[in-house]
Amino acid sequence: MCSGGVLNLYSNVEGNFIKKSSLLFGRNLQETFCMIDVGNHLMLMIGGYDSKIHVYTTKRNMVDELTFRFSMLGHLDSIKDLSISPALGKDTHYLASGS
């Protein structure tokens, strides 16, 4: 998912993909991600070799860069998969991660 330690995020504008943001992970390879719509923001969750889930947000129209929010610990091995549930109730989602 992350070539050369860089994750690029693109937006489709009138049929053309425009690079909106980049995250640099260096040697910390990231293997999986999921994204969810949260009101007028998008939340991006990324997992990989460091056994953490990193959470970033950006405005829905992606005019801003991705903003790091926090990292979650919980795996003893690299994270291979992330999945988020559809909304269950007003603002409730569940995140599943696998290593």
C-alpha distance (Angstrom), angle and dihedral (degrees) to the residues before:
residue distance angle dihedral
M1 . . .
C2 3.79 . .
S3 3.81 114.5 .
G4 3.80 117.1 -158.9
G5 3.80 91.5 -6.8
V6 3.84 92.8 -63.6
L7 3.80 127.2 114.5
N8 3.81 114.3 -163.6
L9 3.80 122.2 -163.0
Y10 3.81 117.9 -154.2
S11 3.79 133.8 -170.1
N12 3.81 126.2 -152.2
V13 3.81 107.9 -123.9
E14 3.80 114.2 -179.8
G15 3.80 92.3 -30.4
N16 3.82 95.5 -44.9
F17 3.79 124.2 103.8
I18 3.81 111.1 -131.1
K19 3.82 121.2 -168.6
K20 3.79 107.1 -120.6
S21 3.79 104.0 172.7
S22 3.81 144.6 -2.1
L23 3.79 131.8 -152.0
L24 3.80 120.5 -159.1
F25 3.80 116.0 -145.9
G26 3.81 99.0 163.2
R27 3.79 110.9 -165.6
N28 3.81 91.1 -11.2
L29 3.83 96.4 100.0
Q30 3.81 115.4 -151.3
E31 3.81 116.0 -153.9
T32 3.79 108.6 179.6
F33 3.77 143.2 22.7
C34 3.79 143.6 177.4
M35 3.78 131.4 -164.3
I36 3.79 131.6 -153.9
D37 3.79 135.2 -171.8
V38 3.82 111.0 -121.6
G39 3.80 109.4 -179.1
N40 3.79 107.6 -69.4
H41 3.81 92.2 -12.5
L42 3.79 136.8 74.8
M43 3.80 118.6 -138.2
L44 3.81 118.1 -152.2
M45 3.81 120.0 -164.2
I46 3.81 118.4 -167.9
G47 3.82 129.9 -173.2
G48 3.78 135.2 -178.0
Y49 3.79 148.7 122.9
D50 3.80 96.4 -20.0
S51 3.86 90.2 65.8
K52 3.82 92.1 -124.7
I53 3.79 133.6 113.4
H54 3.81 109.8 -133.9
V55 3.80 117.4 -155.8
Y56 3.81 123.8 -152.7
T57 3.80 133.0 171.3
T58 3.78 136.3 -160.1
K59 3.78 134.4 174.4
R60 3.78 113.9 -86.1
N61 3.82 92.7 -111.2
M62 3.82 88.1 50.9
V63 3.79 94.6 -131.5
D64 3.81 89.3 135.5
E65 3.79 128.8 63.5
L66 3.78 118.7 -105.5
T67 3.80 110.6 -83.1
F68 3.82 119.4 -146.6
R69 3.82 110.3 -128.1
F70 3.83 107.3 172.5
S71 3.82 146.2 -47.2
M72 3.80 126.4 -118.5
L73 3.80 123.9 -146.4
G74 3.77 124.9 -155.8
H75 3.81 113.1 112.8
L76 3.80 129.4 88.8
D77 3.81 92.9 -157.9
S78 3.80 135.3 36.8
I79 3.80 117.0 -63.8
K80 3.80 111.3 -111.8
D81 3.80 102.0 175.5
L82 3.81 141.4 23.2
S83 3.78 127.5 -173.4
I84 3.78 131.3 174.5
S85 3.78 125.5 -156.1
P86 3.78 125.4 -125.0
A87 3.80 114.2 -100.1
L88 3.80 111.6 -65.6
G89 3.76 104.4 -165.7
K90 3.79 123.3 -20.9
D91 3.81 102.1 -39.7
T92 3.81 105.5 -6.8
H93 3.81 122.7 122.6
Y94 3.79 130.6 160.1
L95 3.81 124.6 -140.2
A96 3.80 119.2 -151.5
S97 3.80 120.8 -166.6
G98 3.78 131.2 -174.5
S99 3.79 133.7 -165.0
